[in-house]
Amino acid sequence: CNAMRGTAATLARLVALAGPWTAFPMHTVQQQRWVVPQGIALIGDAAHAMTPFAAQGAAMGIEDASMLANLVADCPGDPAHSLAVWENLRRPRVERVLKRGAFNRLTWHAWGPVAVARNLVLATRPPEKLAADLDWLYGWEERKVARG
């Protein structure tokens, strides 16, 4: 593999043992309704598939299920209302996570001047500030979401 030329021999052997690299396409899903008239809700990737660049696909499914279960439990006599409230509450977060994934893809795979700018920003920001910028992503708590 030309990408490994000049690499330490041990590392090059390990990469060779792994076999050929396989490229595969990654897609998101055009946002549609997550609830169908028959009262069925799609959650996780079935509702809003996302690329792995924010590492949140499984987390979104868990958040979807948790919030939906709690909303249905809070209003057991009106599941249609619970489903509508759930979708309205979840959609802004999911859309923000999708945008973050697109941003991460751009920055992680940047080259040339964009990569230089990215590296300068990362080098000048303290680690705690970089982490704090992602509190909204990794520190999400359902109880902090306003209920409809």
C-alpha positions in Angstrom: 0.0 0.0 0.0 1.5 3.3 -1.1 0.0 5.1 1.9 2.3 3.0 4.2 5.5 3.7 2.4 8.2 4.8 4.9 6.2 3.5 7.9 7.8 1.4 10.6 8.2 -2.2 9.4 6.1 -3.7 12.2 3.2 -1.3 11.5 3.4 -2.0 7.8 3.3 -5.8 8.4 0.2 -5.4 10.6 -1.6 -3.3 8.0 -0.6 -5.9 5.3 -2.1 -8.7 7.5 -5.4 -6.9 7.6 -5.9 -7.4 3.9 -7.2 -5.0 1.3 -9.1 -1.9 2.3 -12.7 -1.7 1.4 -14.4 1.6 0.6 -18.1 1.9 1.1 -20.6 4.7 0.7 -22.1 6.5 3.6 -25.5 8.2 3.4 -27.9 10.2 5.5 -31.6 10.1 5.0 -33.7 13.0 3.7 -35.7 14.0 6.8 -39.3 12.8 6.6 -42.0 12.3 9.2 -41.0 9.7 11.8 -44.6 8.9 12.8 -47.0 7.3 10.3 -50.8 7.8 10.6 -51.2 4.2 11.9 -49.4 5.2 15.1 -46.1 3.6 14.2 -42.9 5.5 15.2 -39.5 5.1 13.5 -36.6 5.5 15.8 -32.8 5.7 15.3 -31.4 5.0 11.9 -34.8 4.0 10.6 -36.0 7.6 11.1 -32.8 9.6 10.7 -29.7 7.6 9.5 -26.5 9.6 9.9 -22.9 9.2 8.9 -20.5 8.2 11.7 -18.7 11.5 11.9 -20.4 12.6 15.1 -20.4 9.0 16.5 -24.1 9.5 17.6 -26.1 7.1 15.5 -26.8 4.5 18.2 -27.1 7.3 20.8 -29.9 8.9 18.8 -31.8 5.7 18.8 -31.4 5.3 22.5 -32.5 8.9 23.1 -35.5 8.4 20.8 -36.7 5.3 22.6 -36.2 6.7 26.1 -38.1 9.9 25.4 -40.8 8.2 23.5 -41.4 5.7 26.3 -41.6 8.4 28.9 -44.0 10.5 26.8 -46.3 7.6 26.2 -46.1 6.7 30.0 -46.9 10.4 30.9 -50.0 10.4 28.6 -51.2 6.8 28.3 -54.7 7.7 27.0 -53.5 9.6 24.0 -50.6 7.9 22.2 -51.1 10.0 19.0 -50.5 13.1 21.1 -47.4 11.6 22.7 -46.0 10.6 19.2 -46.5 14.1 17.9 -44.9 15.8 20.9 -42.0 13.3 20.7 -41.3 14.0 17.1 -41.5 17.8 17.7 -39.1 17.6 20.6 -36.6 15.3 19.1 -36.3 16.8 15.6 -34.3 19.9 16.4 -31.6 17.8 18.3 -31.4 15.2 15.6 -31.0 17.9 12.9 -28.3 19.6 15.0 -26.4 16.3 15.3 -26.7 15.7 11.6 -25.2 19.1 10.9 -22.4 18.4 13.4 -21.6 15.1 11.6 -21.4 17.0 8.3 -19.1 19.6 9.9 -16.9 16.9 11.4 -16.7 15.2 8.0 -15.5 18.4 6.4 -13.0 19.2 9.1 -11.6 15.7 9.6 -11.0 15.2 5.9 -9.8 18.7 5.1 -6.5 19.3 3.3 -4.5 22.3 2.2 -5.4 25.7 3.7 -8.5 24.3 5.4 -6.5 21.7 7.2 -3.9 24.3 8.3 -6.7 26.5 9.7 -8.2 23.6 11.5 -4.9 22.6 13.0 -4.3 26.2 14.2 -7.7 26.4 15.8 -7.2 23.0 17.6 -3.7 24.0 18.7 -4.7 27.3 20.2 -7.9 26.2 22.1 -7.5 24.6 25.5 -8.7 21.0 25.8 -11.4 22.0 28.3 -12.8 24.5 25.9 -12.9 22.0 23.0 -14.7 19.6 25.3 -17.1 22.3 26.5 -18.1 23.0 22.9 -19.5 19.5 22.7 -21.5 19.5 26.0 -24.7 19.9 24.0 -23.8 16.7 22.1 -22.5 14.4 24.8 -24.2 15.8 27.8 -27.8 15.6 26.6 -30.3 14.8 29.3 -33.9 14.1 28.5 -35.2 15.8 31.7 -33.8 19.1 30.4 -35.9 19.0 27.3 -39.1 21.1 27.6 -42.2 18.9 27.4 -45.0 19.8 25.0 
